Amino acid sequence: MIILPAWAYRDALPFYGYKEVASGNGNQLIGFRPRKGDIVVIENGEHSIWGHIAIYTGTSWISDFKQKTMNPYRKPVPYKIFRHV
């Protein structure tokens, strides 16, 4: 089994039938409504060398904890959102 850092899933998810549906560099999802099952991949950087990954349940973002927002960090971070197609 290969364990990837969270940020590396931006390259791995397309191999499993996911398509990038949104991206940005911030804390807000402007003009985009996530759907149940969407996955956000947050790039690595000064906030985390591993990056971060979470899935949308239809009401909230969940990773290893229930997040208040898509971005669990205080600063804006680059992200990509994927959807299974």
C-alpha atoms as an extended CHARMM CRD file, in Angstrom:
* protein
*
        85  EXT
         1         1  MET       CA              0.0000000000        0.0000000000        0.0000000000  PROA      1               0.0000000000
         2         2  ILE       CA              1.3000000000        3.4440000000       -0.9410000000  PROA      2               0.0000000000
         3         3  ILE       CA              0.4730000000        6.3130000000        1.3880000000  PROA      3               0.0000000000
         4         4  LEU       CA              0.3640000000        9.7100000000       -0.2790000000  PROA      4               0.0000000000
         5         5  PRO       CA              0.4320000000       13.1510000000        1.3270000000  PROA      5               0.0000000000
         6         6  ALA       CA             -2.9330000000       14.8740000000        1.0100000000  PROA      6               0.0000000000
         7         7  TRP       CA             -1.7330000000       17.3330000000       -1.6680000000  PROA      7               0.0000000000
         8         8  ALA       CA             -0.7460000000       14.4380000000       -3.9930000000  PROA      8               0.0000000000
         9         9  TYR       CA             -4.3730000000       13.3690000000       -4.3960000000  PROA      9               0.0000000000
        10        10  ARG       CA             -4.8190000000       16.2340000000       -6.8740000000  PROA      10              0.0000000000
        11        11  ASP       CA             -2.9030000000       14.0140000000       -9.3130000000  PROA      11              0.0000000000
        12        12  ALA       CA             -4.2640000000       10.6530000000       -8.0930000000  PROA      12              0.0000000000
        13        13  LEU       CA             -8.0270000000       11.3440000000       -8.0540000000  PROA      13              0.0000000000
        14        14  PRO       CA             -8.4100000000       11.6350000000      -11.8650000000  PROA      14              0.0000000000
        15        15  PHE       CA             -7.1620000000        8.0370000000      -12.1720000000  PROA      15              0.0000000000
        16        16  TYR       CA            -10.1530000000        6.9650000000      -10.0600000000  PROA      16              0.0000000000
        17        17  GLY       CA            -12.8090000000        8.7560000000      -12.0980000000  PROA      17              0.0000000000
        18        18  TYR       CA            -12.7550000000       12.1840000000      -10.4550000000  PROA      18              0.0000000000
        19        19  LYS       CA            -12.7480000000       15.4090000000      -12.4370000000  PROA      19              0.0000000000
        20        20  GLU       CA            -11.5930000000       18.8250000000      -11.2350000000  PROA      20              0.0000000000
        21        21  VAL       CA            -14.6820000000       21.0430000000      -11.0020000000  PROA      21              0.0000000000
        22        22  ALA       CA            -13.3230000000       24.0950000000       -9.1610000000  PROA      22              0.0000000000
        23        23  SER       CA            -10.0880000000       25.6290000000       -7.9580000000  PROA      23              0.0000000000
        24        24  GLY       CA             -8.9520000000       28.7680000000       -6.2530000000  PROA      24              0.0000000000
        25        25  ASN       CA             -6.7580000000       30.3920000000       -3.6700000000  PROA      25              0.0000000000
        26        26  GLY       CA             -8.8190000000       31.5020000000       -0.7440000000  PROA      26              0.0000000000
        27        27  ASN       CA            -11.3040000000       30.7080000000        1.9670000000  PROA      27              0.0000000000
        28        28  GLN       CA            -14.5400000000       31.1720000000        0.0370000000  PROA      28              0.0000000000
        29        29  LEU       CA            -16.2970000000       29.1820000000       -2.6610000000  PROA      29              0.0000000000
        30        30  ILE       CA            -17.5420000000       32.0540000000       -4.7970000000  PROA      30              0.0000000000
        31        31  GLY       CA            -20.0590000000       30.9740000000       -7.4290000000  PROA      31              0.0000000000
        32        32  PHE       CA            -19.6060000000       27.2500000000       -6.7010000000  PROA      32              0.0000000000
        33        33  ARG       CA            -21.9200000000       24.9570000000       -4.7700000000  PROA      33              0.0000000000
        34        34  PRO       CA            -20.3400000000       21.7130000000       -3.6090000000  PROA      34              0.0000000000
        35        35  ARG       CA            -22.2640000000       18.4640000000       -3.9630000000  PROA      35              0.0000000000
        36        36  LYS       CA            -22.3040000000       15.4900000000       -1.6440000000  PROA      36              0.0000000000
        37        37  GLY       CA            -19.1490000000       13.4640000000       -2.3450000000  PROA      37              0.0000000000
        38        38  ASP       CA            -17.0230000000       16.3550000000       -3.6350000000  PROA      38              0.0000000000
        39        39  ILE       CA            -13.4210000000       16.2090000000       -2.4430000000  PROA      39              0.0000000000
        40        40  VAL       CA            -11.2730000000       19.2580000000       -1.7280000000  PROA      40              0.0000000000
        41        41  VAL       CA             -7.5020000000       18.9170000000       -1.9680000000  PROA      41              0.0000000000
        42        42  ILE       CA             -5.5610000000       21.7340000000       -0.3310000000  PROA      42              0.0000000000
        43        43  GLU       CA             -2.0010000000       22.2300000000       -1.5110000000  PROA      43              0.0000000000
        44        44  ASN       CA              0.9650000000       21.9970000000        0.8160000000  PROA      44              0.0000000000
        45        45  GLY       CA              2.6480000000       25.1850000000        1.9720000000  PROA      45              0.0000000000
        46        46  GLU       CA              3.5420000000       27.1020000000        5.0940000000  PROA      46              0.0000000000
        47        47  HSD       CA              0.2480000000       25.9530000000        6.6700000000  PROA      47              0.0000000000
        48        48  SER       CA              1.1210000000       22.2310000000        6.2580000000  PROA      48              0.0000000000
        49        49  ILE       CA              3.8230000000       20.2500000000        4.4790000000  PROA      49              0.0000000000
        50        50  TRP       CA              1.2720000000       17.4580000000        3.8860000000  PROA      50              0.0000000000
        51        51  GLY       CA             -1.5940000000       19.5740000000        2.5690000000  PROA      51              0.0000000000
        52        52  HSD       CA             -5.1530000000       18.6510000000        3.5080000000  PROA      52              0.0000000000
        53        53  ILE       CA             -8.0440000000       16.6640000000        2.0560000000  PROA      53              0.0000000000
        54        54  ALA       CA            -11.7400000000       16.6160000000        2.9960000000  PROA      54              0.0000000000
        55        55  ILE       CA            -15.0370000000       15.3490000000        1.5900000000  PROA      55              0.0000000000
        56        56  TYR       CA            -18.3580000000       17.2010000000        1.4470000000  PROA      56              0.0000000000
        57        57  THR       CA            -21.2460000000       15.3430000000        3.1110000000  PROA      57              0.0000000000
        58        58  GLY       CA            -23.9850000000       17.5130000000        1.6560000000  PROA      58              0.0000000000
        59        59  THR       CA            -24.0040000000       19.7510000000        4.7440000000  PROA      59              0.0000000000
        60        60  SER       CA            -20.3800000000       20.0350000000        5.9160000000  PROA      60              0.0000000000
        61        61  TRP       CA            -16.7550000000       19.2610000000        5.0990000000  PROA      61              0.0000000000
        62        62  ILE       CA            -15.2550000000       16.2580000000        6.9290000000  PROA      62              0.0000000000
        63        63  SER       CA            -11.6170000000       15.1720000000        7.1230000000  PROA      63              0.0000000000
        64        64  ASP       CA            -10.3840000000       13.5590000000       10.3120000000  PROA      64              0.0000000000
        65        65  PHE       CA            -12.6910000000       16.0820000000       12.0190000000  PROA      65              0.0000000000
        66        66  LYS       CA            -15.8510000000       18.0530000000       11.1600000000  PROA      66              0.0000000000
        67        67  GLN       CA            -14.6660000000       21.3250000000        9.6640000000  PROA      67              0.0000000000
        68        68  LYS       CA            -16.4410000000       24.6560000000       10.0740000000  PROA      68              0.0000000000
        69        69  THR       CA            -15.5350000000       25.5960000000        6.4890000000  PROA      69              0.0000000000
        70        70  MET       CA            -13.8780000000       24.0300000000        3.4620000000  PROA      70              0.0000000000
        71        71  ASN       CA            -10.5340000000       25.5460000000        4.5050000000  PROA      71              0.0000000000
        72        72  PRO       CA             -9.5210000000       24.6060000000        8.0700000000  PROA      72              0.0000000000
        73        73  TYR       CA             -6.6000000000       27.0650000000        8.0100000000  PROA      73              0.0000000000
        74        74  ARG       CA             -6.7480000000       30.7310000000        8.9660000000  PROA      74              0.0000000000
        75        75  LYS       CA             -5.0280000000       31.9530000000        5.8130000000  PROA      75              0.0000000000
        76        76  PRO       CA             -6.2350000000       31.5720000000        2.2140000000  PROA      76              0.0000000000
        77        77  VAL       CA             -4.7490000000       28.4690000000        0.6030000000  PROA      77              0.0000000000
        78        78  PRO       CA             -4.6790000000       27.0700000000       -2.9330000000  PROA      78              0.0000000000
        79        79  TYR       CA             -7.2120000000       24.2860000000       -3.4310000000  PROA      79              0.0000000000
        80        80  LYS       CA             -8.8570000000       22.0820000000       -6.0640000000  PROA      80              0.0000000000
        81        81  ILE       CA            -12.2700000000       20.4420000000       -5.8040000000  PROA      81              0.0000000000
        82        82  PHE       CA            -12.9420000000       17.0990000000       -7.4820000000  PROA      82              0.0000000000
        83        83  ARG       CA            -16.2000000000       15.2810000000       -8.2990000000  PROA      83              0.0000000000
        84        84  HSD       CA            -16.6830000000       11.6660000000       -9.2890000000  PROA      84              0.0000000000
        85        85  VAL       CA            -18.0740000000       11.5120000000      -12.8410000000  PROA      85              0.0000000000
